[in-house]
């Protein structure tokens, strides 16, 4: 059974690129641009890895992450962002990143699919 990854980003092109790359690597990937859909999908389906864009418009990303961790405390977390701001999260990928970097980071967190 493929490991589940749930991705939220406010840029549809980034979502499509990440989904395509990770599905081709053998992971089960769900993507969304909407925080409510992200929480619903996590609640309904779970996930081994949460990939979260640090800046989601007017969304309080820290609160979203805390809520997600409360729902799935064993899920790994990968933050992606185009800003160079200090990040308090351990696993971080700076945008723009290439597909190899993404796959490598995901494999580091989840192992091979």
Backbone bond lengths (Angstrom), bond angles and torsions (degrees), N, CA, C in turn:
res aa  C-N    CA-C-N  psi(-1)  N-CA   C-N-CA  omega(-1)  CA-C   N-CA-C  phi
1 X - - - 1.454 - - 1.537 109.34 -
2 X 1.317 117.18 130.99 1.459 122.52 -177.82 1.530 110.76 -69.25
3 X 1.316 115.59 143.74 1.463 120.88 177.70 1.516 109.06 -72.78
4 X 1.351 115.95 136.02 1.461 121.72 -176.32 1.527 111.68 -85.44
5 X 1.323 114.95 134.92 1.462 122.57 175.57 1.514 107.52 -125.86
6 X 1.329 115.91 133.03 1.461 122.55 177.32 1.526 107.59 -116.22
7 X 1.340 116.51 125.92 1.463 121.71 -174.48 1.521 109.78 -122.54
8 X 1.351 115.75 133.71 1.461 120.42 171.37 1.527 108.83 -126.69
9 X 1.328 114.24 130.42 1.462 122.24 177.75 1.520 106.29 -154.91
10 X 1.315 116.96 147.72 1.467 119.27 -179.28 1.523 112.57 -89.12
11 X 1.327 117.07 4.75 1.457 120.98 178.19 1.533 109.13 -111.14
12 X 1.335 117.56 105.72 1.465 120.84 -177.35 1.528 114.64 -54.84
13 X 1.322 117.97 -36.41 1.462 120.55 179.93 1.534 111.13 -65.40
14 X 1.313 116.22 -40.12 1.479 120.65 177.25 1.524 108.96 -63.75
15 X 1.331 116.65 -44.97 1.466 120.29 178.83 1.523 111.33 -57.99
16 X 1.311 116.28 -47.69 1.463 121.14 -178.22 1.535 110.17 -61.62
17 X 1.313 116.61 -42.57 1.464 121.21 -179.60 1.521 111.18 -64.53
18 X 1.343 116.74 -46.17 1.464 119.82 179.64 1.527 110.81 -64.32
19 X 1.331 116.35 -44.02 1.457 120.00 -179.34 1.532 110.96 -59.70
20 X 1.308 116.08 -49.06 1.465 120.87 -178.24 1.534 111.03 -59.99
21 X 1.330 116.51 -45.32 1.467 120.98 -177.99 1.523 111.71 -65.42
22 X 1.323 117.12 -42.04 1.460 120.26 -176.44 1.521 112.57 -77.46
23 X 1.331 117.49 -34.23 1.466 120.80 175.20 1.530 108.97 -64.56
24 X 1.322 116.99 -42.74 1.471 120.78 178.59 1.532 111.25 -62.82
25 X 1.341 116.62 -25.61 1.465 120.65 177.92 1.526 111.81 -83.25
26 X 1.349 116.97 -8.27 1.454 120.33 175.78 1.513 116.12 106.80
27 X 1.317 117.80 6.47 1.463 121.38 178.72 1.528 110.63 -89.75
28 X 1.324 115.87 156.02 1.465 123.66 174.62 1.526 105.98 -94.03
29 X 1.329 117.79 112.06 1.460 121.96 -170.33 1.524 111.48 -118.58
30 X 1.339 115.09 132.64 1.456 122.78 171.99 1.520 107.20 -120.50
31 X 1.343 116.70 134.61 1.464 120.41 -179.44 1.525 110.35 -124.70
32 X 1.327 114.33 154.63 1.461 120.32 175.42 1.519 109.92 -157.87
33 X 1.330 114.35 158.24 1.463 120.65 173.17 1.527 110.55 -105.17
34 X 1.327 116.61 -7.16 1.467 121.64 -172.61 1.536 112.93 -109.14
35 X 1.334 117.49 124.80 1.463 120.80 179.20 1.530 114.12 -56.02
36 X 1.328 118.37 -40.28 1.471 120.24 179.53 1.533 111.08 -63.85
37 X 1.332 116.64 -39.97 1.462 120.63 177.62 1.527 111.21 -67.00
38 X 1.320 116.06 -36.49 1.457 121.95 178.09 1.532 109.89 -60.47
39 X 1.327 116.84 -50.02 1.466 121.64 -179.64 1.530 110.45 -65.22
40 X 1.322 117.73 -42.13 1.467 120.77 179.80 1.527 110.89 -62.66
41 X 1.321 116.83 -45.38 1.456 120.46 179.64 1.524 110.56 -63.56
42 X 1.312 117.45 -40.87 1.459 120.90 178.75 1.521 110.69 -64.68
43 X 1.322 116.91 -43.49 1.461 121.79 179.37 1.531 110.91 -64.00
44 X 1.326 116.65 -44.19 1.470 121.53 -175.95 1.527 113.72 -76.96
45 X 1.338 116.97 -36.30 1.460 120.34 -169.19 1.521 115.45 -120.85
46 X 1.339 117.22 -13.84 1.459 120.16 -176.48 1.516 111.01 68.74
47 X 1.334 116.03 178.44 1.462 121.86 177.38 1.524 108.20 -169.02
48 X 1.311 115.44 147.03 1.460 121.06 175.16 1.525 110.25 -86.38
49 X 1.350 116.04 -26.34 1.466 121.55 -178.34 1.518 109.60 -141.21
50 X 1.321 115.47 134.70 1.463 122.88 174.09 1.519 107.52 -110.42
51 X 1.321 116.88 123.55 1.463 121.44 174.97 1.523 106.07 -109.84
52 X 1.333 115.87 118.62 1.456 121.42 -172.07 1.520 110.43 -126.33
53 X 1.330 115.67 126.28 1.465 121.23 171.80 1.524 107.11 -70.55
54 X 1.318 116.64 132.32 1.464 120.94 -176.47 1.529 112.73 -67.33
55 X 1.326 116.87 -28.69 1.466 120.44 -178.05 1.528 109.70 -119.67
56 X 1.327 115.60 108.50 1.466 122.04 -177.59 1.525 109.91 -119.07
57 X 1.315 116.60 60.25 1.459 120.02 179.75 1.509 111.22 62.13
58 X 1.328 116.47 -125.62 1.464 120.60 -176.69 1.533 112.92 -87.90
59 X 1.324 117.95 3.13 1.462 121.80 -179.09 1.525 110.73 -72.90
60 X 1.316 116.56 136.94 1.462 122.46 172.20 1.530 106.70 -78.97
61 X 1.315 115.73 95.08 1.464 120.96 -173.76 1.523 111.78 -63.66
62 X 1.327 117.44 -38.73 1.466 119.58 178.39 1.525 110.66 -59.07
63 X 1.319 116.73 -43.44 1.470 120.70 179.23 1.533 110.47 -65.62
64 X 1.316 117.03 -40.08 1.468 121.25 177.99 1.530 110.45 -61.74
65 X 1.323 116.21 -44.40 1.462 120.70 179.92 1.528 110.54 -64.48
66 X 1.313 116.72 -45.24 1.468 120.25 179.21 1.531 110.88 -60.52
67 X 1.321 116.34 -40.88 1.468 120.39 178.34 1.533 110.66 -64.28
68 X 1.328 115.56 -43.37 1.466 120.53 179.62 1.523 111.05 -63.51
69 X 1.313 117.62 -41.80 1.466 121.58 178.54 1.524 110.20 -64.43
70 X 1.323 116.38 -34.99 1.460 119.91 176.26 1.524 112.29 -64.63
71 X 1.315 116.51 -34.65 1.471 121.81 179.90 1.533 110.58 -78.23
72 X 1.320 116.67 -40.56 1.467 121.55 -175.61 1.532 109.78 -131.84
73 X 1.340 117.09 73.52 1.472 120.15 -174.66 1.526 114.75 -62.66
74 X 1.316 118.08 -21.12 1.463 120.68 -179.60 1.520 113.23 -90.55
75 X 1.322 117.39 -7.75 1.468 120.46 -179.97 1.523 109.73 -69.65
76 X 1.310 115.46 142.69 1.461 121.90 173.09 1.525 107.35 -78.87
77 X 1.335 115.96 157.95 1.458 121.55 -177.86 1.520 109.88 -128.48
78 X 1.336 116.24 131.45 1.454 122.41 174.14 1.523 107.64 -126.62
79 X 1.318 115.88 120.66 1.460 121.91 178.25 1.528 108.56 -95.72
80 X 1.325 116.58 135.21 1.460 121.72 173.96 1.524 107.78 -121.91
81 X 1.338 115.71 143.42 1.459 118.71 -179.75 1.517 110.68 -162.21
82 X 1.314 114.16 149.08 1.452 121.09 174.78 1.514 112.31 -89.18
83 X 1.330 117.26 -9.65 1.464 119.77 -179.82 1.520 109.74 -88.72
84 X 1.293 115.07 157.38 1.453 121.31 -178.87 1.532 109.46 -100.13
85 X 1.305 115.88 10.76 1.462 120.73 -178.39 1.526 110.79 -59.28
86 X 1.320 115.12 155.87 1.457 120.07 176.49 1.519 109.65 -60.74
87 X 1.290 115.53 134.25 1.457 120.98 -178.63 1.516 108.10 -115.40
88 X 1.335 115.81 130.24 1.462 119.30 -178.54 1.520 112.55 -88.09
89 X 1.309 116.42 -4.03 1.456 120.63 -177.76 1.515 109.45 -90.98
90 X 1.321 115.80 143.33 1.462 121.91 -175.18 1.526 112.98 -67.00
91 X 1.316 117.47 -43.22 1.467 121.36 -176.15 1.525 109.40 -102.55
92 X 1.325 115.67 116.00 1.449 121.95 -171.37 1.525 109.07 -141.33
93 X 1.324 115.54 139.49 1.458 121.54 176.83 1.523 107.97 -129.40
94 X 1.315 115.88 120.24 1.466 122.31 -177.35 1.527 110.60 -79.34
95 X 1.345 116.85 127.89 1.461 121.36 172.99 1.530 108.21 -81.43
96 X 1.285 120.09 146.56 1.456 125.05 -5.30 1.528 110.02 -77.45
97 X 1.305 115.74 140.26 1.463 121.10 175.31 1.517 107.25 -119.72
98 X 1.313 115.64 159.62 1.459 117.61 177.49 1.533 109.27 -98.75
99 X 1.295 115.57 167.31 1.467 121.94 -175.43 1.527 111.18 -60.37
100 X 1.317 117.04 -38.22 1.465 120.29 179.28 1.521 110.87 -61.72
101 X 1.333 117.14 -42.22 1.467 120.83 178.10 1.524 110.79 -63.09
102 X 1.318 116.65 -43.35 1.465 121.12 179.13 1.525 110.49 -61.63
103 X 1.298 116.72 -52.20 1.472 120.26 -179.06 1.525 111.52 -59.52
104 X 1.317 116.12 -41.34 1.464 120.84 -179.48 1.527 111.16 -63.20
105 X 1.332 116.60 -43.93 1.466 120.91 -179.77 1.524 110.36 -66.07
106 X 1.325 117.29 -42.94 1.464 121.13 179.56 1.522 109.68 -63.69
107 X 1.316 117.19 -43.36 1.466 120.27 179.41 1.526 110.70 -64.86
108 X 1.317 116.73 -36.62 1.470 121.17 176.53 1.539 110.25 -60.64
109 X 1.318 116.51 -39.39 1.467 121.07 -177.27 1.529 113.15 -81.07
110 X 1.331 117.35 -38.09 1.475 121.17 -173.55 1.521 114.66 -110.54
111 X 1.294 117.29 -15.93 1.453 119.45 -170.96 1.514 109.31 83.69
112 X 1.283 116.14 -179.34 1.476 119.61 179.61 1.516 109.66 -70.01
113 X 1.346 115.55 146.91 1.469 118.82 -179.58 1.530 112.18 -65.86
